[in-house]
Amino acid sequence: MRTRPSRVLLPNVMHTEPLPDDEPPRSPPPPPPRGRGFDPSALFVVLEGLRRAAPRELQGQLTDLIREFLLTLRSLIDWYLERLDQSRREPEVENIPID
């Protein structure tokens, strides 16, 4: 007769209350500094790694795909900058007489 293996109970590693020997946290970490935007360097490293990892038969096609992606990204940035440069238009308001 076979017996089922007993289940092993693991300790709860996601506890939220501090253990008695732990010090309570002093204060939360500061928020990230404002004004720092998205850093695309990691994205470019990933794209370059994908291009180099591709087989030689596909490297040309992948290079063309990355070029198209970057041109699209540049177009989106240009569109957004043009949108920021436009003066804010006041909404058109029409006076409706109340009788």
N, CA and C atoms as a LAMMPS dump frame, in Angstrom:
ITEM: TIMESTEP
0
ITEM: NUMBER OF ATOMS
297
ITEM: BOX BOUNDS ff ff ff
-5.0000000000000000e+02 5.0000000000000000e+02
-5.0000000000000000e+02 5.0000000000000000e+02
-5.0000000000000000e+02 5.0000000000000000e+02
ITEM: ATOMS id mol type element x y z
1 1 1 N 0.849 -1.18 0
2 1 2 C 0 0 0
3 1 3 C 0.894 1.242 0
4 2 1 N 0.617 2.165 -0.931
5 2 2 C 1.399 3.406 -1.022
6 2 3 C 0.779 4.475 -0.155
7 3 1 N 1.622 5.245 0.446
8 3 2 C 1.127 6.369 1.241
9 3 3 C 1.474 7.66 0.518
10 4 1 N 0.644 8.602 0.688
11 4 2 C 0.89 9.912 0.075
12 4 3 C 1.972 10.639 0.858
13 5 1 N 2.813 11.37 0.126
14 5 2 C 3.814 12.15 0.86
15 5 3 C 3.123 13.263 1.639
16 6 1 N 3.621 13.507 2.813
17 6 2 C 3.015 14.565 3.617
18 6 3 C 3.391 15.922 3.045
19 7 1 N 2.531 16.849 3.195
20 7 2 C 2.786 18.202 2.691
21 7 3 C 3.683 18.93 3.675
22 8 1 N 4.625 19.63 3.126
23 8 2 C 5.541 20.393 3.959
24 8 3 C 4.983 21.801 4.087
25 9 1 N 4.857 22.255 5.296
26 9 2 C 4.37 23.609 5.53
27 9 3 C 5.566 24.541 5.612
28 10 1 N 5.567 25.505 4.746
29 10 2 C 6.642 26.481 4.728
30 10 3 C 6.264 27.665 5.591
31 11 1 N 7.255 28.294 6.224
32 11 2 C 6.916 29.473 7.018
33 11 3 C 6.453 30.599 6.113
34 12 1 N 5.635 31.439 6.653
35 12 2 C 5.127 32.579 5.899
36 12 3 C 6.236 33.619 5.788
37 13 1 N 6.835 33.711 4.602
38 13 2 C 7.938 34.653 4.425
39 13 3 C 7.44 36.052 4.072
40 14 1 N 6.161 36.2 3.851
41 14 2 C 5.602 37.498 3.471
42 14 3 C 4.911 38.151 4.665
43 15 1 N 5.47 37.99 5.862
44 15 2 C 4.83 38.583 7.031
45 15 3 C 4.937 40.103 6.969
46 16 1 N 3.998 40.768 7.562
47 16 2 C 3.995 42.221 7.518
48 16 3 C 4.33 42.836 8.868
49 17 1 N 4.181 42.078 9.916
50 17 2 C 4.49 42.615 11.242
51 17 3 C 5.951 42.33 11.57
52 18 1 N 6.647 43.272 12.199
53 18 2 C 8.053 43.032 12.503
54 18 3 C 8.201 41.939 13.553
55 19 1 N 9.275 41.205 13.434
56 19 2 C 9.579 40.193 14.431
57 19 3 C 10.028 40.889 15.707
58 20 1 N 9.953 40.223 16.854
59 20 2 C 10.309 40.887 18.114
60 20 3 C 11.737 41.442 18.125
61 21 1 N 12.678 40.777 17.441
62 21 2 C 14.063 41.243 17.454
63 21 3 C 14.33 42.326 16.413
64 22 1 N 13.398 42.516 15.48
65 22 2 C 13.599 43.52 14.425
66 22 3 C 13.335 44.917 14.953
67 23 1 N 14.083 45.869 14.371
68 23 2 C 13.798 47.274 14.674
69 23 3 C 12.702 47.75 13.737
70 24 1 N 11.786 48.55 14.229
71 24 2 C 10.771 49.086 13.311
72 24 3 C 11.43 50.066 12.342
73 25 1 N 10.91 50.187 11.139
74 25 2 C 11.501 51.132 10.189
75 25 3 C 11.366 52.557 10.692
76 26 1 N 12.4 53.326 10.428
77 26 2 C 12.419 54.713 10.931
78 26 3 C 11.486 55.611 10.119
79 27 1 N 11.666 55.609 8.824
80 27 2 C 10.803 56.424 7.963
81 27 3 C 10.817 55.804 6.573
82 28 1 N 9.798 56.084 5.78
83 28 2 C 9.79 55.526 4.426
84 28 3 C 10.889 56.181 3.59
85 29 1 N 11.342 55.5 2.552
86 29 2 C 12.378 56.096 1.705
87 29 3 C 11.831 57.317 0.988
88 30 1 N 12.699 58.259 0.65
89 30 2 C 12.211 59.47 -0.033
90 30 3 C 11.712 59.131 -1.434
91 31 1 N 10.798 59.933 -1.934
92 31 2 C 10.303 59.693 -3.298
93 31 3 C 11.412 60.001 -4.299
94 32 1 N 11.313 59.448 -5.504
95 32 2 C 12.33 59.749 -6.511
96 32 3 C 12.293 61.233 -6.862
97 33 1 N 13.434 61.799 -7.224
98 33 2 C 13.457 63.223 -7.54
99 33 3 C 12.585 63.534 -8.747
100 34 1 N 11.933 64.673 -8.69
101 34 2 C 11.06 65.086 -9.789
102 34 3 C 11.916 65.625 -10.922
103 35 1 N 11.378 65.534 -12.096
104 35 2 C 12.067 66.087 -13.245
105 35 3 C 12.896 65.062 -13.991
106 36 1 N 13.149 63.93 -13.387
107 36 2 C 13.886 62.895 -14.097
108 36 3 C 12.882 62.125 -14.927
109 37 1 N 13.13 62.096 -16.202
110 37 2 C 12.222 61.4 -17.094
111 37 3 C 12.657 59.969 -17.33
112 38 1 N 12.068 59.381 -18.303
113 38 2 C 12.353 58 -18.68
114 38 3 C 13.753 57.925 -19.266
115 39 1 N 14.535 56.957 -18.829
116 39 2 C 15.878 56.759 -19.362
117 39 3 C 15.822 55.629 -20.383
118 40 1 N 15.957 55.944 -21.675
119 40 2 C 15.8 54.911 -22.705
120 40 3 C 17.036 54.047 -22.905
121 41 1 N 18.11 54.263 -22.166
122 41 2 C 19.343 53.516 -22.422
123 41 3 C 19.143 52.013 -22.231
124 42 1 N 18.349 51.602 -21.252
125 42 2 C 18.103 50.17 -21.051
126 42 3 C 17.364 49.575 -22.251
127 43 1 N 16.438 50.326 -22.809
128 43 2 C 15.7 49.865 -23.981
129 43 3 C 16.652 49.653 -25.158
130 44 1 N 17.585 50.581 -25.339
131 44 2 C 18.526 50.465 -26.448
132 44 3 C 19.476 49.29 -26.256
133 45 1 N 19.853 49.015 -25.021
134 45 2 C 20.704 47.855 -24.742
135 45 3 C 19.959 46.567 -25.076
136 46 1 N 18.679 46.496 -24.722
137 46 2 C 17.882 45.308 -25.023
138 46 3 C 17.733 45.141 -26.53
139 47 1 N 17.45 46.222 -27.245
140 47 2 C 17.314 46.14 -28.697
141 47 3 C 18.607 45.679 -29.355
142 48 1 N 19.733 46.199 -28.899
143 48 2 C 21.024 45.796 -29.453
144 48 3 C 21.304 44.326 -29.141
145 49 1 N 20.957 43.887 -27.933
146 49 2 C 21.14 42.487 -27.584
147 49 3 C 20.283 41.569 -28.442
148 50 1 N 19.046 41.977 -28.712
149 50 2 C 18.179 41.176 -29.582
150 50 3 C 18.742 41.094 -30.996
151 51 1 N 19.252 42.216 -31.475
152 51 2 C 19.807 42.234 -32.825
153 51 3 C 21.008 41.311 -32.928
154 52 1 N 21.865 41.335 -31.922
155 52 2 C 23.063 40.487 -31.954
156 52 3 C 22.741 39.015 -31.725
157 53 1 N 21.668 38.722 -30.986
158 53 2 C 21.31 37.332 -30.705
159 53 3 C 20.587 36.669 -31.875
160 54 1 N 20.092 37.466 -32.796
161 54 2 C 19.345 36.913 -33.925
162 54 3 C 20.303 36.196 -34.876
163 55 1 N 19.809 35.161 -35.542
164 55 2 C 20.639 34.493 -36.553
165 55 3 C 21.003 35.468 -37.673
166 56 1 N 22.102 35.178 -38.349
167 56 2 C 22.581 36.098 -39.404
168 56 3 C 21.543 36.317 -40.497
169 57 1 N 20.745 35.295 -40.758
170 57 2 C 19.728 35.434 -41.813
171 57 3 C 18.68 36.476 -41.436
172 58 1 N 18.477 36.697 -40.138
173 58 2 C 17.436 37.617 -39.688
174 58 3 C 17.976 38.964 -39.218
175 59 1 N 19.283 39.12 -39.12
176 59 2 C 19.832 40.371 -38.575
177 59 3 C 19.457 41.586 -39.403
178 60 1 N 19.449 41.462 -40.702
179 60 2 C 19.067 42.595 -41.556
180 60 3 C 17.618 42.99 -41.343
181 61 1 N 16.743 41.999 -41.269
182 61 2 C 15.331 42.285 -41.044
183 61 3 C 15.103 42.875 -39.665
184 62 1 N 15.826 42.367 -38.665
185 62 2 C 15.679 42.894 -37.313
186 62 3 C 16.221 44.315 -37.227
187 63 1 N 17.318 44.584 -37.932
188 63 2 C 17.854 45.948 -37.97
189 63 3 C 16.843 46.902 -38.592
190 64 1 N 16.193 46.472 -39.681
191 64 2 C 15.157 47.304 -40.306
192 64 3 C 13.984 47.528 -39.357
193 65 1 N 13.597 46.488 -38.617
194 65 2 C 12.504 46.615 -37.655
195 65 3 C 12.857 47.6 -36.544
196 66 1 N 14.08 47.524 -36.032
197 66 2 C 14.519 48.454 -34.983
198 66 3 C 14.563 49.874 -35.525
199 67 1 N 15.014 50.038 -36.773
200 67 2 C 15.047 51.367 -37.396
201 67 3 C 13.636 51.945 -37.496
202 68 1 N 12.676 51.124 -37.928
203 68 2 C 11.288 51.588 -38.015
204 68 3 C 10.733 51.955 -36.641
205 69 1 N 11.076 51.158 -35.636
206 69 2 C 10.642 51.463 -34.274
207 69 3 C 11.197 52.806 -33.817
208 70 1 N 12.478 53.034 -34.056
209 70 2 C 13.095 54.289 -33.622
210 70 3 C 12.537 55.487 -34.388
211 71 1 N 12.25 55.313 -35.68
212 71 2 C 11.63 56.407 -36.441
213 71 3 C 10.23 56.713 -35.918
214 72 1 N 9.49 55.677 -35.557
215 72 2 C 8.159 55.877 -34.977
216 72 3 C 8.261 56.588 -33.641
217 73 1 N 9.228 56.18 -32.829
218 73 2 C 9.437 56.841 -31.543
219 73 3 C 9.79 58.313 -31.734
220 74 1 N 10.642 58.611 -32.709
221 74 2 C 10.995 60.002 -32.987
222 74 3 C 9.782 60.797 -33.453
223 75 1 N 8.927 60.189 -34.269
224 75 2 C 7.709 60.865 -34.721
225 75 3 C 6.78 61.165 -33.547
226 76 1 N 6.66 60.221 -32.625
227 76 2 C 5.82 60.458 -31.445
228 76 3 C 6.378 61.589 -30.587
229 77 1 N 7.691 61.632 -30.438
230 77 2 C 8.302 62.709 -29.652
231 77 3 C 8.074 64.047 -30.342
232 78 1 N 8.25 64.106 -31.671
233 78 2 C 8.004 65.351 -32.408
234 78 3 C 6.558 65.8 -32.264
235 79 1 N 5.615 64.861 -32.385
236 79 2 C 4.205 65.202 -32.248
237 79 3 C 3.918 65.76 -30.856
238 80 1 N 4.492 65.128 -29.841
239 80 2 C 4.253 65.573 -28.475
240 80 3 C 4.853 66.959 -28.237
241 81 1 N 6.042 67.208 -28.768
242 81 2 C 6.664 68.525 -28.609
243 81 3 C 5.864 69.602 -29.329
244 82 1 N 5.346 69.299 -30.51
245 82 2 C 4.499 70.266 -31.218
246 82 3 C 3.248 70.566 -30.41
247 83 1 N 2.696 69.537 -29.806
248 83 2 C 1.495 69.718 -28.982
249 83 3 C 1.793 70.605 -27.776
250 84 1 N 2.968 70.441 -27.182
251 84 2 C 3.34 71.273 -26.041
252 84 3 C 3.58 72.72 -26.443
253 85 1 N 4.108 72.932 -27.66
254 85 2 C 4.419 74.285 -28.119
255 85 3 C 3.182 75.088 -28.492
256 86 1 N 2.094 74.424 -28.828
257 86 2 C 0.884 75.14 -29.207
258 86 3 C 0.321 75.862 -27.989
259 87 1 N -0.163 77.068 -28.242
260 87 2 C -0.781 77.798 -27.136
261 87 3 C -2.099 77.12 -26.78
262 88 1 N -2.424 77.211 -25.518
263 88 2 C -3.674 76.596 -25.078
264 88 3 C -4.84 77.401 -25.622
265 89 1 N -5.719 76.707 -26.28
266 89 2 C -6.891 77.369 -26.83
267 89 3 C -7.971 77.422 -25.777
268 90 1 N -8.593 78.558 -25.703
269 90 2 C -9.722 78.712 -24.791
270 90 3 C -10.923 77.995 -25.401
271 91 1 N -11.688 77.323 -24.587
272 91 2 C -12.878 76.655 -25.143
273 91 3 C -13.882 77.69 -25.642
274 92 1 N -14.531 77.372 -26.726
275 92 2 C -15.53 78.278 -27.262
276 92 3 C -16.781 78.194 -26.402
277 93 1 N -17.227 79.351 -25.954
278 93 2 C -18.393 79.42 -25.085
279 93 3 C -19.447 80.233 -25.802
280 94 1 N -20.645 79.729 -25.792
281 94 2 C -21.744 80.42 -26.437
282 94 3 C -22.743 80.823 -25.359
283 95 1 N -23.073 82.111 -25.372
284 95 2 C -24.064 82.602 -24.404
285 95 3 C -25.454 82.218 -24.921
286 96 1 N -26.186 81.579 -24.069
287 96 2 C -27.553 81.179 -24.407
288 96 3 C -28.489 81.976 -23.509
289 97 1 N -29.353 82.8 -24.124
290 97 2 C -30.271 83.614 -23.297
291 97 3 C -31.293 82.709 -22.604
292 98 1 N -31.532 83.036 -21.362
293 98 2 C -32.527 82.325 -20.571
294 98 3 C -33.768 83.193 -20.495
295 99 1 N -34.897 82.694 -20.952
296 99 2 C -36.144 83.474 -20.936
297 99 3 C -36.95 83.201 -19.706
